[in-house]
Amino acid sequence: KVQVSIENDSKSEASYNTFDWKLQDSAGVIKDVDSVAFGVDGALSSGQLSPGGKVSGFLVFQAPLNDTGLTLRYNPSFWSDKKVEIKI
């Protein structure tokens, strides 16, 4: 379970979606958000952010126990190669 925050610092609306996030384990396996995430209180959903808008919520993934090489991956658009990778 990971809490993320997104802030739109552009001058136009921006969309966000739970499915923009993935988790990579130390073996290089990349996983989507687990379906259990949608039942978690405070789960990140999807929507639009106006300029200056902020949203936060939880994501849930399945990962090997005690894996110290996890990377949270954010790709905000299917049509873009821009992405953010965060070691966790």
N, C-alpha and C positions, 0 to 999 in steps of 0.2 A: 504494500500500500504506500503510495507516494502522493504527497500534496504538491500541486503545481499552481502557479499564479501566472496569468497572462495580462499584459497591459498593452493597449493600442496606443502607441505614440506617433501614429501617422495622422494625416489630415483627412482621411476618409475612413468609412466603415471597414471593419475587418471581421471575417468569420473565424470561428474556432469550433473544434470538434474533438470529441474523445478519440476518434479514430486517427487523428493526426499524430498520436503518440504510440511508440513501440518500445520494447525493452530488449536489449541485446545482452546475452550472458557471456561468460568468459570463453565458452566453446564456439562463440560466433552465431548462436541460434537467436533469431530475431522473432519476438512474440508480440502478438496484438494484445490489447487490453482484454483481460479475462471477463467473461460475461457476468460473473459475480459482482463486478464493479458497479453495475447499474442498480444494484440493491443496497449499496453502501450509502449511509447518510452523508450528505455533502459531496456526492460524486460529481465530477465534472461532466457536463452534458455538452450540448452544442448550441450555437447561436451567433449573434452578431454583437460586436462591440463598436460603439460610437468612438470618435476621436477622444482620447483621454480615458476611455472606459477600461475597467479592470474586472477580472473574474478569477476565482480560484476554486479548486475542487480536488477530489481524490481520484487517483487511478489505481487499479489493482491488476497485478500481473502474476503469473506463475513463474517461479524462478527456482533453480537448484538451491537447497539449503546451504547456507554459509558461503555462497559464491561471492567472492570479493571483487570480481571483475565485471560488475554490471554497468551498463551504459543506458541511460534514458535518451531516446531519440525522438526529436520533434521535427516533423516536416509539415509545415502549415498549408501546403497546397499540393495536390496531386500533379498540377501543371507546372510546378517549379522545382528546381534542384536545390533550393535553399533549405538548409536544415541546421538544427542545433543538436549537439551531442553533449550530454552531461554525465560525468562519471559519478556513480553513487555507491 
